[in-house]
Amino acid sequence: MDYLHYLKQLLLLTIEKGASDLHLSAGHPPIFRINRKLIPLARENPLTPEDAKRLCFSLMNEQQIKRFLEEKETDFSYNFEEKGRFRINIFHQMGNVSASMRLVSNHIRSIDELNLPIQIYRFCKNVQGFILITGPSSHGKSTTLAAMINEINMTRSCHIITIEDPIEYIFEDDKAIINQRELNYDTLSFPRALKSTFREDPDVIMVGEMRDPETIATAITAAETGHLVLATLHTNSASQTIHRIVDTFSGEQQNQIRTQLSGSLAGVISQRLIPSIDGGVVPACEIMFNTPAVSNLIRENKIYEIPLVIETSSDMGMVSLNRSLAELIRKRKITFEEATIFSPSVRELKKLVA
């Protein structure tokens, strides 16, 4: 078998089928994720361990193979013949080689095209502060982040630096100058790259993911010192996001981090992609702005009261996840049954749609 040729056929099928992901694993045929459902490739035999290994290795250069063999997993991006970009993770499971390949569109969709709330535009107008896009894995955080960066790119003369692992969307300079740095190729670590930005005259800094205390502390410092910092985090709500950031640090550091965060945080967008009635997906978003009330709760360690502030601050543009779900139900974009899967309180959701 010509493994590279077969793999390219699979990547082309991923694009043609409108799949978001392609999975390769021994014992299974190639599997696509289409509208959040896993669909095996019809009439294909299960991959043998050797097939899976060779398909994965056909994508990697010598440096990537070396890193994979040393670290047992690796992330990188792959530009497929100008047809599409893929974010690829190759890993071991039960001694065999497997891969997950996420299709990244060449077209960066706008905030409107993604059906995101208009409040997102408000975040893009910030000239400094810390903005976090959160939610579970595979719920569109990177896509929302790219839309926000591109909105800034099209509306503001500024210098944007991104630090990513790997680079997903490729931005084209419009009004802004954009420098994209990829882990392992352009920098050795997120903290090192982030500290380096202080000498690179940035206005906007995008951090692909907040992985460790040093990265988080440096990002907060950057936001405090006049930069706009955008980042993602795998958390399920605004209050959980703040808890996660604070709990990343040791006990004696937490008061200082709460104080810094209370002043530097601009807001949190927590999103889910909900299967829609028409067969696609639509975003539901909890939105929190850092008002004086929220800032006080962070500083005083009363984070558990933040959901109530969000619920009662719709006049300030804040939206709870349940209200976002209820609005999608009213607009007949999603079913009540689908909404209950993602709702933090089904009882409250019932009241909102009654």
PyMOL commands that set and color helices and strands:
alter all, ss='L'
color gray80, all
select helices_A, chain A and resi 3-16+49-57+62-71+119-124+141-155+190-199+213-224+238-247+251-264+292-299+303-311+314-316+321-330+336-342+346-353
alter helices_A, ss='H'
color red, helices_A
select strands_A, chain A and resi 21-24+31-34+37-40+73-80+84-93+96-104+129-134+159-164+177-182+204-207+228-233+265-275+281-289
alter strands_A, ss='S'
color yellow, strands_A
deselect
rebuild
show_as cartoon
